[in-house]
Amino acid sequence: MRIAVLGAGALGCYYGACLAEAGHDVCFIMRSSCQHVRENGLYIQSVRGDIVLPRAHATYSPEECGPVDLVVVSWKTCCNHLFPIALPPLLKKNTSVVTLQNGMGNAEQIAQVVPAARVFTGLCFVCCMTDAPGRVRHLEGGDIQFAPLEPTDAGLSDAQELATLFAKAGIKTEFFRHTEQILWCKLTWNIPFNGLCLALGGIDVEKLFAMPEQVRRARAIIDEVCITAMLRGFPTPKGIADYQMTRTAKMGPFIPSSAVDYLKGRPVEYEAIWGNPLKRAQAVHAHVPLWEQLCVDIRNRLGLSAET
């Protein structure tokens, strides 16, 4: 299969490398690291076994890549306004597009360019970071849950095929009928921990867990997210709050992606991770005062207006 990784940062490079090692023709569409990867290849230091691609196929643009069978979207949601420009050169008649991005609303934006029946969401539970150009460190996780944007029998079958593709590349996968069903699970981590580490100035989770009041706040926000998911008809797995608290406490000096973006002066994925999910919470009249206050704190930290 010919596959394009659109926005091949740490996450995209990790999954793209897994697929390339499994024998697929993977094109890594990247910018700052492109020339380095072309000349030196791609190296993934992984807890599941290192991957070395001495001849990784890297391009600066979708036009250089050309049409593919599958597009894996892994750029930050701040770039989603570029879908109408970036996706068409990668498409042919039956090209599928799967977003591995954070938050909500991404698949719907892709469906403005690609037929909705060919759009899928992949929910990743993974910690990856770029150590240097062409060098990615995979620290934890890697499992993916897939779901179609259109919750039909055909969509479910296609999501199963997508899950099988990644499973054959050594990635543990599951498939589901509803995109929203899987998105709330990751938001039980992203909303509180990505949010609090950002709102508190770009701290790591180790520093967060040294603040008992913030630990209690994180747990309470997880509960609000779970209540919202239940009210929307997509209850989260039993015990997910304890699971998220326990696994995060063991992460050490890990800085979540939005806090990293803030510290480096890059755009932060506010709307996808906090804004869009909060609108869905308010649509079902969920009582989420701590989540709402967190959004205020994040907007204040980023200098965003209340209307953002």
Buried (B, 14 or more C-beta within 10 A) or exposed (E): EBBBBBBBBBBBBBBBBBBBBBEBEBBBBBEEBBBBBBEBBBBBBBEBEEBEBEEBBBBEEBEEBEBBBBBBBBBBBBBBEEBEEBBEBBBEEEBBBBBBBBBBBBBBBBBEBBBBBBBBBBBBBBBBBBEEBBBBBBBEBBEBBBBBBBBEEEBBEBBBEBBEBBBBBBBBBBBBBBBBBBBBBBBBBBBBBBBBBBBBEBBBBBBBBEBEEBBEBBBBBBBBBBBBBBBBEBBBEEEBBEBBBEBBEEBEEBBBBBBBBBEEEEEBBBBBBBBBBBEBBEEEEBEBEBBBEBBEBBBEBBEBEEEE
